[in-house]
Amino acid sequence: MIKLYFSAFSPYCRKVRMALEFKKLNYEIVDSNDVAKINAWNPRAEVPVLTDGEITLRNSATILEYLDKVYAQHPVFPSNPAAFALAKEWELVADTMIDPIITNMSLWKWANMNPKPEGLDEAARKAIDPIYDRLNQQLEGSEFIVGELSAADFAVYPHITGANFVDLPFDPGKHSNISAWLKRVKATELGRIDMKAILDFWKNLSAQEVDRDRINWGTYRLEWFLANGFHEWFLNEVREDKVLWSVGPKNNALNSPAAKANA
Ligand SMILES: N[C@@H](CCC(=O)N[C@@H](CS)C(=O)NCC(=O)O)C(=O)O
């Protein structure tokens, strides 16, 4: 049986769940809002983690490729080489360029954060606008990002559904293709399942095991933050011990119940 260690908070988990639904696979969701408590070993202390019998997979892009390799039905990546390359490119844009902007800004909506550094809102706006332009252009004359519904949509969609919430909306007048696409994905069965998980999560937020005091910024989120000049602010977070790490001697994974057997 496939098990997905999942948090509705995580766009990467949402990507994997949409892929599992798309492929019509049976799977079990293991609620994993506190990554340090999951009983599946990820040395980087991140979700999603997917187990398939004895096999453990980490990293959403790896998981999607595994699923297509092992379960050939309803491939999430197109077989046409050009469409495959485009789907992988949009997945990479979502994981490494959209996520850092939207997820970083979301921290001030739910975590116990120090006040935002000056200029952060403007930097986020400046970074997201060209991505919206590009996505809108990509969707011109196309129902989904690479034509058919694919991994590209599963990767990008979770971020765009959060854009209003973090005060970084696209402009529905200028970006009408994004509006139409968002509605289209939302209306699919997997879109409905995804949205229900998000709404349930937020409804019960106070009961969720989410660490609001110490943040795991993750590789690309931290890169974006530092590259935009907010290093002094971040240094203070490190000094105040408000950062959770995926590597190093204070690696959050070492708190996992699975750590002893694997460390
Ligand atoms: N490259 C990974 C990134 C996964 C990731 O960053 N997960 C975040 C949640 S969105 C996480 O588990 N962070 C650790 C934490 O919150 O403690 C993937 O694509 O699966």
The ligand as an SDF file (V2000), in Angstrom:
LIG
                    3D

 20 19  0  0  0  0  0  0  0  0999 V2000
   12.4030   19.5120   -2.4830 N   0  0  0  0  0  0  0  0  0  0  0  0
   11.4050   19.0340   -1.5530 C   0  0  0  0  0  0  0  0  0  0  0  0
   10.9560   20.1750   -0.6760 C   0  0  0  0  0  0  0  0  0  0  0  0
   10.0040   19.7380    0.4150 C   0  0  0  0  0  0  0  0  0  0  0  0
    9.7920   20.8130    1.4760 C   0  0  0  0  0  0  0  0  0  0  0  0
   10.3960   21.8940    1.4420 O   0  0  0  0  0  0  0  0  0  0  0  0
    8.9330   20.5230    2.4270 N   0  0  0  0  0  0  0  0  0  0  0  0
    8.6860   21.4370    3.5070 C   0  0  0  0  0  0  0  0  0  0  0  0
    7.2100   21.7360    3.6320 C   0  0  0  0  0  0  0  0  0  0  0  0
    6.6280   22.6260    2.2200 S   0  0  0  0  0  0  0  0  0  0  0  0
    9.1020   20.7980    4.8270 C   0  0  0  0  0  0  0  0  0  0  0  0
    8.7670   19.6510    5.0650 O   0  0  0  0  0  0  0  0  0  0  0  0
    9.8580   21.5320    5.6600 N   0  0  0  0  0  0  0  0  0  0  0  0
   10.3080   21.0480    6.9250 C   0  0  0  0  0  0  0  0  0  0  0  0
    9.5380   21.6170    8.0670 C   0  0  0  0  0  0  0  0  0  0  0  0
    8.5300   22.2940    7.8280 O   0  0  0  0  0  0  0  0  0  0  0  0
    9.9250   21.3420    9.2160 O   0  0  0  0  0  0  0  0  0  0  0  0
   10.2400   18.4350   -2.3460 C   0  0  0  0  0  0  0  0  0  0  0  0
   10.0400   18.8000   -3.5130 O   0  0  0  0  0  0  0  0  0  0  0  0
    9.5560   17.5380   -1.8180 O   0  0  0  0  0  0  0  0  0  0  0  0
  1  2  1  0
  2  3  1  0
  2 18  1  0
  3  4  1  0
  4  5  1  0
  5  6  2  0
  5  7  1  0
  7  8  1  0
  8  9  1  0
  8 11  1  0
  9 10  1  0
 11 12  2  0
 11 13  1  0
 13 14  1  0
 14 15  1  0
 15 16  2  0
 15 17  1  0
 18 19  2  0
 18 20  1  0
M  END
$$$$
